[in-house]
């Protein structure tokens, strides 16, 4: 069996889309001909990122990666993130002449510019240099692929995302609302995600909407957002069945982000039969655009109110089109074809190349 090393700075205890995506790939690997091993911040000494303590900065170097390499014995390498673990692994691969793939999950140029006076053009130049030597860079959506190609990125490969439609499902007839929602006036407008400035959560909180607004998640911006006193209920982090029941109990899922590359939370909401309201930008455009699962509008309030009329069965139907099995087939197919063009793809895998 082939052995894939995934080098990632995003891993437990972080709660985000990158971690969830990689978890599903690790689980699916054996069925597609791959054993997977991980190299994460937990394999090195690390410090909390200033201002963002749930993210750890690993003291990863090429020398430290080299010391672990023979024990890991990878036949294939995927660098999932551009942090210190990913960078050190990339350097080691280049030094040894080993092919590797990368993935583009996060709009770091926009995130950095929201916090520091760093021009986006500088950050994109660094990212092009980081991903340039890879034999394939995976992106989640057609619109992101077109955007990055326009910025000079090459060897782009499609890797979509999925949702567990058994965990995330509509409420059963007569099923009671979760206790956290039971006393709130309806309709219930919900946000789920990391509470950080780049998620644009304040735009959701300031919407003039009837009923109630609910926020699920945590992050460095939580204290500031709660201090605004805009009347939303903050529930903190929820996972698993508890999170699924909150999705299913909401009337509309509001996604205010302007910078996400995909947004797995969109699929989770849809799978629970909860229609989505979002801006018409990368991520929502690819998941919701052209479907009956939600409303996209530059006026987020108008989108949220219009989404109240979207049939819940239509939202669920859209989620059923996105499976983690298909996501894994794309991921491992890309790994196989990028590392060795003459190598047959993993069983059932279908590499997805080009701008499509």
Secondary structure, 3 states (H helix, E strand, C coil): CEEEEEECCCCCCCCCHHHHHHHHHHHHHHHHCEEEEEECHHHCCEEEECCEEEEEEECCCHHHHHHHHHHHCCCEEEECCCCHHHHHHHHHHHHHCCCCEEECCCCHHHHHHCCCCCCHHHHHHHHHHHHHCCCCEEECCHHHHHHHHHCCCCCEEECCCCCCCCCCCCCCCCCCCCCCCCCCCCCEEEEECCCCHHHCHHHHHCCCCCCEEEEECCCCCHHHHHHCCCCCEEEECCCHHHHHHHHHHCCEEEECCCCCCCCHHHHHHHHCCCEEEECCCCCHHHHCCCCCCEEECCCHHHHHHHHCCCCHHHHHHHHCCCCHHHHHHHHHHHHHHHHCCCCCCCCCCCCCECCC
